[in-house]
Amino acid sequence: DTAVSQTPKYLVTQMGNDKSIKCEQNLGHDTMYWYKQDSKKFLKIMFSYNNKELIINETVPNRFSPKSPDKAHLNLHINSLELGDSAVYFCASSQVNGNEQFFGPGTRLTVL
Amino acid sequence: AQSVAQPEDQVNVAEGNPLTVKCTYSVSGNPYLFWYVQYPNRGLQFLLKYITGDNLVKGSYGFEAEFNKSQTSFHLKKPSALVSDSALYFCALTNAGKSTFGDGTTLTVKP
């Protein structure tokens, strides 16, 4: 009964491809997030959704598009993948925006 | 703009010794402050938080943190370090719904 789950765990793809990462939380939380962690382990927030509505969109290329079909899911679609997109992407959730966050196990994306 | 600084990339301590991982922040208003731990190839885990009240906050695995408003600091502490505490630690703040994380501090506890 994983609290925040992501699929896939690993994703290896070629430049220019389109890919999606799925995230689901079974905690009943209202807010979900996507983060990017680079090779130096720096963590940067990308998006934040509250009850399926986008509330924060950091300076992220518009090749990245989050989609929230319901408040338990927040998927990340990436178009035209670039080498610089290689990173670990974490999904997280919190009961309400601003509370402590629960993180998924991460998806390691490698763009060749 | 809000920011979180973790001035030390790396902290090394001997097992059994006390440890401190430093965090300072800059923000307008009264933020919520958090510490998270990340073990290799895992997601971040919540350790503790400060919202209001007592400046000394106790959290998981024997960790505690001291909020100091005048110094805008929120240092993480533990009286006696364990080898299993070795990990990457992140300080974070949330203000007006926006979260900002520090760059992380790698803690290594040697036997």
Interface residues (C-beta under 8 A of the other chain):
Chain A: V4 Y33 K41 F42 L43 K44 I45 S48 I55 I56 F90 A92 N97 G98 N99 E100 Q101 F102 F103 G104 P105 G106
Chain B: Y32 F34 Y36 Q38 N41 R42 G43 L44 Q45 F46 K49 L88 F90 T94 G97 K98 S99 T100 F101 D103 G104
